[in-house]
Amino acid sequence: MTTETPRWFTSSYSSNGGQCVEVATNLAPAHGIVPVRDSKVPAGSVLELPAAAFASFVTGVKNGQFGTV
C-alpha cells in the first residue's frame, strides 16, 4: 500500500449492525485505488480495488443491480 494514510469511513447508509465495510476514498485521486476493509477487524486485511472498479460497483448498488438478502 502507499505511504499516504487512508482516511477510513463507513457509509452513512450503514445501520451500524456490525456487517459493515470501511473504505478510504482519499487515495483514489493520487493513487487510483480504493482500500476496503472489514469494520469489525480494522487491523485485518485490506483489499485494494482499482478506483474505476469501485466506482462501477457503487453505481451497480445504486441502480439495484445486486440482490438483497
mmCIF file as Biopython writes it, N, C-alpha, C and O atoms, coordinates in Angstrom:
data_model
#
loop_
_atom_site.group_PDB
_atom_site.id
_atom_site.type_symbol
_atom_site.label_atom_id
_atom_site.label_alt_id
_atom_site.label_comp_id
_atom_site.label_asym_id
_atom_site.label_entity_id
_atom_site.label_seq_id
_atom_site.pdbx_PDB_ins_code
_atom_site.Cartn_x
_atom_site.Cartn_y
_atom_site.Cartn_z
_atom_site.occupancy
_atom_site.B_iso_or_equiv
_atom_site.auth_seq_id
_atom_site.auth_asym_id
_atom_site.pdbx_PDB_model_num
ATOM 1   N N  . MET A ? 1  ? 0.852   -1.170  0.000   1.0 0.0 1  A 1 
ATOM 2   C CA . MET A ? 1  ? 0.000   0.000   0.000   1.0 0.0 1  A 1 
ATOM 3   C C  . MET A ? 1  ? 0.899   1.234   0.000   1.0 0.0 1  A 1 
ATOM 4   O O  . MET A ? 1  ? 2.079   1.160   0.341   1.0 0.0 1  A 1 
ATOM 5   N N  . THR A ? 2  ? 0.340   2.326   -0.374  1.0 0.0 2  A 1 
ATOM 6   C CA . THR A ? 2  ? 1.049   3.588   -0.426  1.0 0.0 2  A 1 
ATOM 7   C C  . THR A ? 2  ? 1.416   4.090   0.968   1.0 0.0 2  A 1 
ATOM 8   O O  . THR A ? 2  ? 0.880   3.610   1.967   1.0 0.0 2  A 1 
ATOM 9   N N  . THR A ? 3  ? 2.315   5.041   1.028   1.0 0.0 3  A 1 
ATOM 10  C CA . THR A ? 3  ? 2.706   5.590   2.335   1.0 0.0 3  A 1 
ATOM 11  C C  . THR A ? 3  ? 1.708   6.627   2.830   1.0 0.0 3  A 1 
ATOM 12  O O  . THR A ? 3  ? 1.725   6.975   4.011   1.0 0.0 3  A 1 
ATOM 13  N N  . GLU A ? 4  ? 0.839   7.128   1.957   1.0 0.0 4  A 1 
ATOM 14  C CA . GLU A ? 4  ? -0.208  8.060   2.388   1.0 0.0 4  A 1 
ATOM 15  C C  . GLU A ? 4  ? -1.191  7.311   3.286   1.0 0.0 4  A 1 
ATOM 16  O O  . GLU A ? 4  ? -1.515  6.152   3.024   1.0 0.0 4  A 1 
ATOM 17  N N  . THR A ? 5  ? -1.660  7.965   4.336   1.0 0.0 5  A 1 
ATOM 18  C CA . THR A ? 5  ? -2.547  7.329   5.297   1.0 0.0 5  A 1 
ATOM 19  C C  . THR A ? 5  ? -3.989  7.314   4.796   1.0 0.0 5  A 1 
ATOM 20  O O  . THR A ? 5  ? -4.530  8.364   4.450   1.0 0.0 5  A 1 
ATOM 21  N N  . PRO A ? 6  ? -4.619  6.134   4.751   1.0 0.0 6  A 1 
ATOM 22  C CA . PRO A ? 6  ? -6.029  6.085   4.366   1.0 0.0 6  A 1 
ATOM 23  C C  . PRO A ? 6  ? -6.898  6.760   5.420   1.0 0.0 6  A 1 
ATOM 24  O O  . PRO A ? 6  ? -6.648  6.623   6.618   1.0 0.0 6  A 1 
ATOM 25  N N  . ARG A ? 7  ? -7.907  7.481   4.980   1.0 0.0 7  A 1 
ATOM 26  C CA . ARG A ? 7  ? -8.902  8.058   5.890   1.0 0.0 7  A 1 
ATOM 27  C C  . ARG A ? 7  ? -10.157 7.196   5.768   1.0 0.0 7  A 1 
ATOM 28  O O  . ARG A ? 7  ? -10.946 7.350   4.836   1.0 0.0 7  A 1 
ATOM 29  N N  . TRP A ? 8  ? -10.322 6.300   6.716   1.0 0.0 8  A 1 
ATOM 30  C CA . TRP A ? 8  ? -11.393 5.302   6.672   1.0 0.0 8  A 1 
ATOM 31  C C  . TRP A ? 8  ? -12.731 5.908   7.059   1.0 0.0 8  A 1 
ATOM 32  O O  . TRP A ? 8  ? -12.806 6.767   7.937   1.0 0.0 8  A 1 
ATOM 33  N N  . PHE A ? 9  ? -13.787 5.451   6.394   1.0 0.0 9  A 1 
ATOM 34  C CA . PHE A ? 9  ? -15.136 5.820   6.801   1.0 0.0 9  A 1 
ATOM 35  C C  . PHE A ? 9  ? -16.106 4.701   6.446   1.0 0.0 9  A 1 
ATOM 36  O O  . PHE A ? 9  ? -15.863 3.899   5.545   1.0 0.0 9  A 1 
ATOM 37  N N  . THR A ? 10 ? -17.202 4.675   7.178   1.0 0.0 10 A 1 
ATOM 38  C CA . THR A ? 10 ? -18.295 3.739   6.941   1.0 0.0 10 A 1 
ATOM 39  C C  . THR A ? 10 ? -19.442 4.528   6.337   1.0 0.0 10 A 1 
ATOM 40  O O  . THR A ? 10 ? -19.684 5.669   6.731   1.0 0.0 10 A 1 
ATOM 41  N N  . SER A ? 11 ? -20.132 3.952   5.410   1.0 0.0 11 A 1 
ATOM 42  C CA . SER A ? 11 ? -21.228 4.629   4.734   1.0 0.0 11 A 1 
ATOM 43  C C  . SER A ? 11 ? -22.268 5.151   5.720   1.0 0.0 11 A 1 
ATOM 44  O O  . SER A ? 11 ? -22.556 4.516   6.735   1.0 0.0 11 A 1 
ATOM 45  N N  . SER A ? 12 ? -22.818 6.304   5.408   1.0 0.0 12 A 1 
ATOM 46  C CA . SER A ? 12 ? -23.898 6.860   6.231   1.0 0.0 12 A 1 
ATOM 47  C C  . SER A ? 12 ? -25.166 6.010   6.102   1.0 0.0 12 A 1 
ATOM 48  O O  . SER A ? 12 ? -26.080 6.145   6.915   1.0 0.0 12 A 1 
ATOM 49  N N  . TYR A ? 13 ? -25.233 5.147   5.100   1.0 0.0 13 A 1 
ATOM 50  C CA . TYR A ? 13 ? -26.380 4.262   4.916   1.0 0.0 13 A 1 
ATOM 51  C C  . TYR A ? 13 ? -26.279 3.010   5.783   1.0 0.0 13 A 1 
ATOM 52  O O  . TYR A ? 13 ? -27.227 2.230   5.870   1.0 0.0 13 A 1 
ATOM 53  N N  . SER A ? 14 ? -25.137 2.824   6.418   1.0 0.0 14 A 1 
ATOM 54  C CA . SER A ? 14 ? -24.942 1.671   7.282   1.0 0.0 14 A 1 
ATOM 55  C C  . SER A ? 14 ? -25.819 1.794   8.517   1.0 0.0 14 A 1 
ATOM 56  O O  . SER A ? 14 ? -25.912 2.864   9.120   1.0 0.0 14 A 1 
ATOM 57  N N  . SER A ? 15 ? -26.455 0.706   8.884   1.0 0.0 15 A 1 
ATOM 58  C CA . SER A ? 15 ? -27.296 0.732   10.086  1.0 0.0 15 A 1 
ATOM 59  C C  . SER A ? 15 ? -26.491 0.410   11.335  1.0 0.0 15 A 1 
ATOM 60  O O  . SER A ? 15 ? -27.055 0.266   12.419  1.0 0.0 15 A 1 
ATOM 61  N N  . ASN A ? 16 ? -25.176 0.298   11.188  1.0 0.0 16 A 1 
ATOM 62  C CA . ASN A ? 16 ? -24.279 0.008   12.302  1.0 0.0 16 A 1 
ATOM 63  C C  . ASN A ? 16 ? -24.629 -1.318  12.966  1.0 0.0 16 A 1 
ATOM 64  O O  . ASN A ? 16 ? -24.538 -1.459  14.185  1.0 0.0 16 A 1 
ATOM 65  N N  . GLY A ? 17 ? -25.031 -2.288  12.146  1.0 0.0 17 A 1 
ATOM 66  C CA . GLY A ? 17 ? -25.390 -3.594  12.667  1.0 0.0 17 A 1 
ATOM 67  C C  . GLY A ? 17 ? -24.235 -4.574  12.718  1.0 0.0 17 A 1 
ATOM 68  O O  . GLY A ? 17 ? -24.442 -5.760  12.973  1.0 0.0 17 A 1 
ATOM 69  N N  . GLY A ? 18 ? -23.011 -4.090  12.477  1.0 0.0 18 A 1 
ATOM 70  C CA . GLY A ? 18 ? -21.850 -4.956  12.577  1.0 0.0 18 A 1 
ATOM 71  C C  . GLY A ? 18 ? -21.486 -5.663  11.289  1.0 0.0 18 A 1 
ATOM 72  O O  . GLY A ? 18 ? -20.516 -6.421  11.271  1.0 0.0 18 A 1 
ATOM 73  N N  . GLN A ? 19 ? -22.218 -5.450  10.217  1.0 0.0 19 A 1 
ATOM 74  C CA . GLN A ? 19 ? -21.934 -6.097  8.931   1.0 0.0 19 A 1 
ATOM 75  C C  . GLN A ? 19 ? -21.459 -5.039  7.938   1.0 0.0 19 A 1 
ATOM 76  O O  . GLN A ? 19 ? -21.988 -4.943  6.830   1.0 0.0 19 A 1 
ATOM 77  N N  . CYS A ? 20 ? -20.476 -4.258  8.325   1.0 0.0 20 A 1 
ATOM 78  C CA . CYS A ? 20 ? -20.074 -3.104  7.540   1.0 0.0 20 A 1 
ATOM 79  C C  . CYS A ? 20 ? -18.658 -3.250  6.994   1.0 0.0 20 A 1 
ATOM 80  O O  . CYS A ? 20 ? -17.834 -4.007  7.506   1.0 0.0 20 A 1 
ATOM 81  N N  . VAL A ? 21 ? -18.422 -2.500  5.949   1.0 0.0 21 A 1 
ATOM 82  C CA . VAL A ? 21 ? -17.067 -2.336  5.437   1.0 0.0 21 A 1 
ATOM 83  C C  . VAL A ? 21 ? -16.721 -0.863  5.553   1.0 0.0 21 A 1 
ATOM 84  O O  . VAL A ? 21 ? -17.599 -0.001  5.613   1.0 0.0 21 A 1 
ATOM 85  N N  . GLU A ? 22 ? -15.430 -0.595  5.584   1.0 0.0 22 A 1 
ATOM 86  C CA . GLU A ? 22 ? -14.938 0.775   5.587   1.0 0.0 22 A 1 
ATOM 87  C C  . GLU A ? 22 ? -14.144 0.971   4.310   1.0 0.0 22 A 1 
ATOM 88  O O  . GLU A ? 22 ? -13.494 0.044   3.827   1.0 0.0 22 A 1 
ATOM 89  N N  . VAL A ? 23 ? -14.197 2.164   3.767   1.0 0.0 23 A 1 
ATOM 90  C CA . VAL A ? 23 ? -13.436 2.489   2.570   1.0 0.0 23 A 1 
ATOM 91  C C  . VAL A ? 23 ? -12.620 3.750   2.826   1.0 0.0 23 A 1 
ATOM 92  O O  . VAL A ? 23 ? -12.931 4.543   3.715   1.0 0.0 23 A 1 
ATOM 93  N N  . ALA A ? 24 ? -11.579 3.916   2.033   1.0 0.0 24 A 1 
ATOM 94  C CA . ALA A ? 24 ? -10.727 5.106   2.131   1.0 0.0 24 A 1 
ATOM 95  C C  . ALA A ? 24 ? -10.597 5.702   0.734   1.0 0.0 24 A 1 
ATOM 96  O O  . ALA A ? 24 ? -9.638  5.423   0.014   1.0 0.0 24 A 1 
ATOM 97  N N  . THR A ? 25 ? -11.564 6.518   0.366   1.0 0.0 25 A 1 
ATOM 98  C CA . THR A ? 25 ? -11.588 7.080   -0.980  1.0 0.0 25 A 1 
ATOM 99  C C  . THR A ? 25 ? -10.558 8.183   -1.198  1.0 0.0 25 A 1 
ATOM 100 O O  . THR A ? 25 ? -10.353 8.615   -2.333  1.0 0.0 25 A 1 
ATOM 101 N N  . ASN A ? 26 ? -9.914  8.644   -0.143  1.0 0.0 26 A 1 
ATOM 102 C CA . ASN A ? 26 ? -8.929  9.715   -0.300  1.0 0.0 26 A 1 
ATOM 103 C C  . ASN A ? 26 ? -7.718  9.293   -1.126  1.0 0.0 26 A 1 
ATOM 104 O O  . ASN A ? 26 ? -6.978  10.154  -1.603  1.0 0.0 26 A 1 
ATOM 105 N N  . LEU A ? 27 ? -7.497  8.007   -1.304  1.0 0.0 27 A 1 
ATOM 106 C CA . LEU A ? 27 ? -6.349  7.543   -2.086  1.0 0.0 27 A 1 
ATOM 107 C C  . LEU A ? 27 ? -6.649  7.429   -3.579  1.0 0.0 27 A 1 
ATOM 108 O O  . LEU A ? 27 ? -5.731  7.250   -4.379  1.0 0.0 27 A 1 
ATOM 109 N N  . ALA A ? 28 ? -7.904  7.530   -3.957  1.0 0.0 28 A 1 
ATOM 110 C CA . ALA A ? 28 ? -8.283  7.349   -5.360  1.0 0.0 28 A 1 
ATOM 111 C C  . ALA A ? 28 ? -7.671  8.393   -6.298  1.0 0.0 28 A 1 
ATOM 112 O O  . ALA A ? 28 ? -7.115  8.012   -7.327  1.0 0.0 28 A 1 
ATOM 113 N N  . PRO A ? 29 ? -7.747  9.680   -5.994  1.0 0.0 29 A 1 
ATOM 114 C CA . PRO A ? 29 ? -7.230  10.659  -6.955  1.0 0.0 29 A 1 
ATOM 115 C C  . PRO A ? 29 ? -5.735  10.514  -7.249  1.0 0.0 29 A 1 
ATOM 116 O O  . PRO A ? 29 ? -5.326  10.557  -8.409  1.0 0.0 29 A 1 
ATOM 117 N N  . ALA A ? 30 ? -4.938  10.346  -6.228  1.0 0.0 30 A 1 
ATOM 118 C CA . ALA A ? 30 ? -3.487  10.312  -6.412  1.0 0.0 30 A 1 
ATOM 119 C C  . ALA A ? 30 ? -2.938  8.935   -6.763  1.0 0.0 30 A 1 
ATOM 120 O O  . ALA A ? 30 ? -1.914  8.829   -7.438  1.0 0.0 30 A 1 
ATOM 121 N N  . HIS A ? 31 ? -3.623  7.863   -6.302  1.0 0.0 31 A 1 
ATOM 122 C CA . HIS A ? 31 ? -3.061  6.522   -6.446  1.0 0.0 31 A 1 
ATOM 123 C C  . HIS A ? 31 ? -3.927  5.563   -7.259  1.0 0.0 31 A 1 
ATOM 124 O O  . HIS A ? 31 ? -3.480  4.474   -7.618  1.0 0.0 31 A 1 
ATOM 125 N N  . GLY A ? 32 ? -5.168  5.968   -7.550  1.0 0.0 32 A 1 
ATOM 126 C CA . GLY A ? 32 ? -6.048  5.136   -8.365  1.0 0.0 32 A 1 
ATOM 127 C C  . GLY A ? 32 ? -6.562  3.892   -7.676  1.0 0.0 32 A 1 
ATOM 128 O O  . GLY A ? 32 ? -6.973  2.941   -8.341  1.0 0.0 32 A 1 
ATOM 129 N N  . ILE A ? 33 ? -6.546  3.882   -6.341  1.0 0.0 33 A 1 
ATOM 130 C CA . ILE A ? 33 ? -7.035  2.726   -5.589  1.0 0.0 33 A 1 
ATOM 131 C C  . ILE A ? 33 ? -8.034  3.170   -4.528  1.0 0.0 33 A 1 
ATOM 132 O O  . ILE A ? 33 ? -8.013  4.313   -4.070  1.0 0.0 33 A 1 
ATOM 133 N N  . VAL A ? 34 ? -8.909  2.243   -4.149  1.0 0.0 34 A 1 
ATOM 134 C CA . VAL A ? 34 ? -9.832  2.460   -3.029  1.0 0.0 34 A 1 
ATOM 135 C C  . VAL A ? 34 ? -9.672  1.263   -2.094  1.0 0.0 34 A 1 
ATOM 136 O O  . VAL A ? 34 ? -10.180 0.181   -2.388  1.0 0.0 34 A 1 
ATOM 137 N N  . PRO A ? 35 ? -8.972  1.443   -0.966  1.0 0.0 35 A 1 
ATOM 138 C CA . PRO A ? 35 ? -8.842  0.365   0.000   1.0 0.0 35 A 1 
ATOM 139 C C  . PRO A ? 35 ? -10.191 0.088   0.693   1.0 0.0 35 A 1 
ATOM 140 O O  . PRO A ? 35 ? -10.958 1.006   0.983   1.0 0.0 35 A 1 
ATOM 141 N N  . VAL A ? 36 ? -10.451 -1.184  0.943   1.0 0.0 36 A 1 
ATOM 142 C CA . VAL A ? 36 ? -11.682 -1.618  1.610   1.0 0.0 36 A 1 
ATOM 143 C C  . VAL A ? 36 ? -11.280 -2.597  2.704   1.0 0.0 36 A 1 
ATOM 144 O O  . VAL A ? 36 ? -10.414 -3.446  2.492   1.0 0.0 36 A 1 
ATOM 145 N N  . ARG A ? 37 ? -11.909 -2.481  3.880   1.0 0.0 37 A 1 
ATOM 146 C CA . ARG A ? 37 ? -11.613 -3.406  4.976   1.0 0.0 37 A 1 
ATOM 147 C C  . ARG A ? 37 ? -12.882 -3.691  5.769   1.0 0.0 37 A 1 
ATOM 148 O O  . ARG A ? 37 ? -13.872 -2.966  5.665   1.0 0.0 37 A 1 
ATOM 149 N N  . ASP A ? 38 ? -12.839 -4.748  6.555   1.0 0.0 38 A 1 
ATOM 150 C CA . ASP A ? 38 ? -13.935 -5.135  7.444   1.0 0.0 38 A 1 
ATOM 151 C C  . ASP A ? 38 ? -13.912 -4.210  8.653   1.0 0.0 38 A 1 
ATOM 152 O O  . ASP A ? 38 ? -12.890 -4.092  9.329   1.0 0.0 38 A 1 
ATOM 153 N N  . SER A ? 39 ? -15.032 -3.555  8.925   1.0 0.0 39 A 1 
ATOM 154 C CA . SER A ? 39 ? -15.068 -2.605  10.047  1.0 0.0 39 A 1 
ATOM 155 C C  . SER A ? 39 ? -14.894 -3.282  11.403  1.0 0.0 39 A 1 
ATOM 156 O O  . SER A ? 39 ? -14.506 -2.634  12.376  1.0 0.0 39 A 1 
ATOM 157 N N  . LYS A ? 40 ? -15.178 -4.583  11.473  1.0 0.0 40 A 1 
ATOM 158 C CA . LYS A ? 40 ? -15.030 -5.302  12.739  1.0 0.0 40 A 1 
ATOM 159 C C  . LYS A ? 40 ? -13.590 -5.694  13.017  1.0 0.0 40 A 1 
ATOM 160 O O  . LYS A ? 40 ? -13.239 -6.000  14.156  1.0 0.0 40 A 1 
ATOM 161 N N  . VAL A ? 41 ? -12.741 -5.688  11.970  1.0 0.0 41 A 1 
ATOM 162 C CA . VAL A ? 41 ? -11.345 -6.099  12.103  1.0 0.0 41 A 1 
ATOM 163 C C  . VAL A ? 41 ? -10.451 -5.047  11.429  1.0 0.0 41 A 1 
ATOM 164 O O  . VAL A ? 41 ? -9.857  -5.315  10.385  1.0 0.0 41 A 1 
ATOM 165 N N  . PRO A ? 42 ? -10.358 -3.860  12.022  1.0 0.0 42 A 1 
ATOM 166 C CA . PRO A ? 42 ? -9.608  -2.791  11.367  1.0 0.0 42 A 1 
ATOM 167 C C  . PRO A ? 42 ? -8.122  -3.084  11.166  1.0 0.0 42 A 1 
ATOM 168 O O  . PRO A ? 42 ? -7.493  -2.491  10.289  1.0 0.0 42 A 1 
ATOM 169 N N  . ALA A ? 43 ? -7.560  -3.977  11.953  1.0 0.0 43 A 1 
ATOM 170 C CA . ALA A ? 43 ? -6.147  -4.331  11.785  1.0 0.0 43 A 1 
ATOM 171 C C  . ALA A ? 43 ? -5.972  -5.514  10.831  1.0 0.0 43 A 1 
ATOM 172 O O  . ALA A ? 43 ? -4.855  -5.986  10.619  1.0 0.0 43 A 1 
ATOM 173 N N  . GLY A ? 44 ? -7.079  -5.987  10.258  1.0 0.0 44 A 1 
ATOM 174 C CA . GLY A ? 44 ? -7.026  -7.143  9.370   1.0 0.0 44 A 1 
ATOM 175 C C  . GLY A ? 44 ? -6.628  -6.775  7.950   1.0 0.0 44 A 1 
ATOM 176 O O  . GLY A ? 44 ? -6.066  -5.709  7.695   1.0 0.0 44 A 1 
ATOM 177 N N  . SER A ? 45 ? -6.925  -7.661  7.058   1.0 0.0 45 A 1 
ATOM 178 C CA . SER A ? 45 ? -6.559  -7.497  5.653   1.0 0.0 45 A 1 
ATOM 179 C C  . SER A ? 45 ? -7.287  -6.328  5.011   1.0 0.0 45 A 1 
ATOM 180 O O  . SER A ? 45 ? -8.403  -5.975  5.392   1.0 0.0 45 A 1 
ATOM 181 N N  . VAL A ? 46 ? -6.623  -5.740  4.029   1.0 0.0 46 A 1 
ATOM 182 C CA . VAL A ? 46 ? -7.193  -4.633  3.261   1.0 0.0 46 A 1 
ATOM 183 C C  . VAL A ? 46 ? -7.205  -5.056  1.796   1.0 0.0 46 A 1 
ATOM 184 O O  . VAL A ? 46 ? -6.199  -5.524  1.261   1.0 0.0 46 A 1 
ATOM 185 N N  . LEU A ? 47 ? -8.340  -4.887  1.169   1.0 0.0 47 A 1 
ATOM 186 C CA . LEU A ? 47 ? -8.491  -5.177  -0.252  1.0 0.0 47 A 1 
ATOM 187 C C  . LEU A ? 47 ? -8.359  -3.853  -1.002  1.0 0.0 47 A 1 
ATOM 188 O O  . LEU A ? 47 ? -9.123  -2.921  -0.752  1.0 0.0 47 A 1 
ATOM 189 N N  . GLU A ? 48 ? -7.390  -3.765  -1.921  1.0 0.0 48 A 1 
ATOM 190 C CA . GLU A ? 48 ? -7.196  -2.545  -2.696  1.0 0.0 48 A 1 
ATOM 191 C C  . GLU A ? 48 ? -7.850  -2.722  -4.060  1.0 0.0 48 A 1 
ATOM 192 O O  . GLU A ? 48 ? -7.407  -3.533  -4.874  1.0 0.0 48 A 1 
ATOM 193 N N  . LEU A ? 49 ? -8.899  -1.960  -4.297  1.0 0.0 49 A 1 
ATOM 194 C CA . LEU A ? 49 ? -9.623  -2.044  -5.561  1.0 0.0 49 A 1 
ATOM 195 C C  . LEU A ? 49 ? -9.217  -0.898  -6.479  1.0 0.0 49 A 1 
ATOM 196 O O  . LEU A ? 49 ? -8.985  0.217   -6.011  1.0 0.0 49 A 1 
ATOM 197 N N  . PRO A ? 50 ? -9.128  -1.162  -7.786  1.0 0.0 50 A 1 
ATOM 198 C CA . PRO A ? 50 ? -8.923  -0.040  -8.707  1.0 0.0 50 A 1 
ATOM 199 C C  . PRO A ? 50 ? -10.096 0.932   -8.559  1.0 0.0 50 A 1 
ATOM 200 O O  . PRO A ? 50 ? -11.242 0.504   -8.422  1.0 0.0 50 A 1 
ATOM 201 N N  . ALA A ? 51 ? -9.817  2.222   -8.587  1.0 0.0 51 A 1 
ATOM 202 C CA . ALA A ? 51 ? -10.855 3.230   -8.377  1.0 0.0 51 A 1 
ATOM 203 C C  . ALA A ? 51 ? -12.009 3.072   -9.366  1.0 0.0 51 A 1 
ATOM 204 O O  . ALA A ? 51 ? -13.168 3.231   -8.983  1.0 0.0 51 A 1 
ATOM 205 N N  . ALA A ? 52 ? -11.718 2.766   -10.617 1.0 0.0 52 A 1 
ATOM 206 C CA . ALA A ? 52 ? -12.777 2.608   -11.618 1.0 0.0 52 A 1 
ATOM 207 C C  . ALA A ? 52 ? -13.673 1.413   -11.290 1.0 0.0 52 A 1 
ATOM 208 O O  . ALA A ? 52 ? -14.887 1.484   -11.480 1.0 0.0 52 A 1 
ATOM 209 N N  . ALA A ? 53 ? -13.092 0.325   -10.805 1.0 0.0 53 A 1 
ATOM 210 C CA . ALA A ? 53 ? -13.883 -0.854  -10.432 1.0 0.0 53 A 1 
ATOM 211 C C  . ALA A ? 53 ? -14.773 -0.552  -9.241  1.0 0.0 53 A 1 
ATOM 212 O O  . ALA A ? 53 ? -15.927 -0.977  -9.209  1.0 0.0 53 A 1 
ATOM 213 N N  . PHE A ? 54 ? -14.254 0.176   -8.262  1.0 0.0 54 A 1 
ATOM 214 C CA . PHE A ? 54 ? -15.055 0.545   -7.095  1.0 0.0 54 A 1 
ATOM 215 C C  . PHE A ? 54 ? -16.208 1.455   -7.515  1.0 0.0 54 A 1 
ATOM 216 O O  . PHE A ? 54 ? -17.332 1.291   -7.041  1.0 0.0 54 A 1 
ATOM 217 N N  . ALA A ? 55 ? -15.933 2.414   -8.401  1.0 0.0 55 A 1 
ATOM 218 C CA . ALA A ? 55 ? -16.982 3.317   -8.886  1.0 0.0 55 A 1 
ATOM 219 C C  . ALA A ? 55 ? -18.073 2.536   -9.612  1.0 0.0 55 A 1 
ATOM 220 O O  . ALA A ? 55 ? -19.257 2.832   -9.452  1.0 0.0 55 A 1 
ATOM 221 N N  . SER A ? 56 ? -17.684 1.541   -10.411 1.0 0.0 56 A 1 
ATOM 222 C CA . SER A ? 56 ? -18.676 0.706   -11.102 1.0 0.0 56 A 1 
ATOM 223 C C  . SER A ? 56 ? -19.518 -0.085  -10.113 1.0 0.0 56 A 1 
ATOM 224 O O  . SER A ? 56 ? -20.728 -0.224  -10.294 1.0 0.0 56 A 1 
ATOM 225 N N  . PHE A ? 57 ? -18.888 -0.599  -9.073  1.0 0.0 57 A 1 
ATOM 226 C CA . PHE A ? 57 ? -19.618 -1.332  -8.040  1.0 0.0 57 A 1 
ATOM 227 C C  . PHE A ? 57 ? -20.642 -0.432  -7.357  1.0 0.0 57 A 1 
ATOM 228 O O  . PHE A ? 57 ? -21.797 -0.823  -7.185  1.0 0.0 57 A 1 
ATOM 229 N N  . VAL A ? 58 ? -20.224 0.771   -6.967  1.0 0.0 58 A 1 
ATOM 230 C CA . VAL A ? 58 ? -21.132 1.703   -6.294  1.0 0.0 58 A 1 
ATOM 231 C C  . VAL A ? 58 ? -22.303 2.057   -7.213  1.0 0.0 58 A 1 
ATOM 232 O O  . VAL A ? 58 ? -23.448 2.128   -6.765  1.0 0.0 58 A 1 
ATOM 233 N N  . THR A ? 59 ? -22.019 2.275   -8.475  1.0 0.0 59 A 1 
ATOM 234 C CA . THR A ? 59 ? -23.090 2.567   -9.432  1.0 0.0 59 A 1 
ATOM 235 C C  . THR A ? 59 ? -24.069 1.398   -9.513  1.0 0.0 59 A 1 
ATOM 236 O O  . THR A ? 59 ? -25.281 1.607   -9.540  1.0 0.0 59 A 1 
ATOM 237 N N  . GLY A ? 60 ? -23.556 0.180   -9.552  1.0 0.0 60 A 1 
ATOM 238 C CA . GLY A ? 60 ? -24.410 -1.006  -9.578  1.0 0.0 60 A 1 
ATOM 239 C C  . GLY A ? 60 ? -25.291 -1.115  -8.354  1.0 0.0 60 A 1 
ATOM 240 O O  . GLY A ? 60 ? -26.466 -1.467  -8.459  1.0 0.0 60 A 1 
ATOM 241 N N  . VAL A ? 61 ? -24.735 -0.818  -7.198  1.0 0.0 61 A 1 
ATOM 242 C CA . VAL A ? 61 ? -25.517 -0.848  -5.956  1.0 0.0 61 A 1 
ATOM 243 C C  . VAL A ? 61 ? -26.635 0.186   -6.021  1.0 0.0 61 A 1 
ATOM 244 O O  . VAL A ? 61 ? -27.786 -0.113  -5.703  1.0 0.0 61 A 1 
ATOM 245 N N  . LYS A ? 62 ? -26.290 1.396   -6.432  1.0 0.0 62 A 1 
ATOM 246 C CA . LYS A ? 62 ? -27.288 2.467   -6.507  1.0 0.0 62 A 1 
ATOM 247 C C  . LYS A ? 62 ? -28.392 2.144   -7.503  1.0 0.0 62 A 1 
ATOM 248 O O  . LYS A ? 62 ? -29.538 2.553   -7.315  1.0 0.0 62 A 1 
ATOM 249 N N  . ASN A ? 63 ? -28.053 1.412   -8.563  1.0 0.0 63 A 1 
ATOM 250 C CA . ASN A ? 63 ? -29.037 1.055   -9.588  1.0 0.0 63 A 1 
ATOM 251 C C  . ASN A ? 63 ? -29.791 -0.220  -9.280  1.0 0.0 63 A 1 
ATOM 252 O O  . ASN A ? 63 ? -30.616 -0.657  -10.082 1.0 0.0 63 A 1 
ATOM 253 N N  . GLY A ? 64 ? -29.523 -0.833  -8.121  1.0 0.0 64 A 1 
ATOM 254 C CA . GLY A ? 64 ? -30.231 -2.042  -7.719  1.0 0.0 64 A 1 
ATOM 255 C C  . GLY A ? 64 ? -29.863 -3.274  -8.517  1.0 0.0 64 A 1 
ATOM 256 O O  . GLY A ? 64 ? -30.689 -4.172  -8.675  1.0 0.0 64 A 1 
ATOM 257 N N  . GLN A ? 65 ? -28.649 -3.338  -9.021  1.0 0.0 65 A 1 
ATOM 258 C CA . GLN A ? 65 ? -28.221 -4.470  -9.838  1.0 0.0 65 A 1 
ATOM 259 C C  . GLN A ? 65 ? -27.844 -5.704  -9.038  1.0 0.0 65 A 1 
ATOM 260 O O  . GLN A ? 65 ? -27.561 -6.753  -9.616  1.0 0.0 65 A 1 
ATOM 261 N N  . PHE A ? 66 ? -27.836 -5.592  -7.723  1.0 0.0 66 A 1 
ATOM 262 C CA . PHE A ? 66 ? -27.476 -6.717  -6.878  1.0 0.0 66 A 1 
ATOM 263 C C  . PHE A ? 66 ? -28.669 -7.087  -6.012  1.0 0.0 66 A 1 
ATOM 264 O O  . PHE A ? 66 ? -29.396 -6.202  -5.560  1.0 0.0 66 A 1 
ATOM 265 N N  . GLY A ? 67 ? -28.882 -8.351  -5.776  1.0 0.0 67 A 1 
ATOM 266 C CA . GLY A ? 67 ? -29.984 -8.787  -4.938  1.0 0.0 67 A 1 
ATOM 267 C C  . GLY A ? 67 ? -29.768 -8.433  -3.487  1.0 0.0 67 A 1 
ATOM 268 O O  . GLY A ? 67 ? -28.663 -8.079  -3.075  1.0 0.0 67 A 1 
ATOM 269 N N  . THR A ? 68 ? -30.824 -8.532  -2.724  1.0 0.0 68 A 1 
ATOM 270 C CA . THR A ? 68 ? -30.723 -8.301  -1.283  1.0 0.0 68 A 1 
ATOM 271 C C  . THR A ? 68 ? -30.987 -9.607  -0.550  1.0 0.0 68 A 1 
ATOM 272 O O  . THR A ? 68 ? -31.632 -10.514 -1.077  1.0 0.0 68 A 1 
ATOM 273 N N  . VAL A ? 69 ? -30.483 -9.684  0.659   1.0 0.0 69 A 1 
ATOM 274 C CA . VAL A ? 69 ? -30.688 -10.873 1.481   1.0 0.0 69 A 1 
ATOM 275 C C  . VAL A ? 69 ? -31.592 -10.577 2.633   1.0 0.0 69 A 1 
ATOM 276 O O  . VAL A ? 69 ? -31.879 -11.464 3.437   1.0 0.0 69 A 1 
#
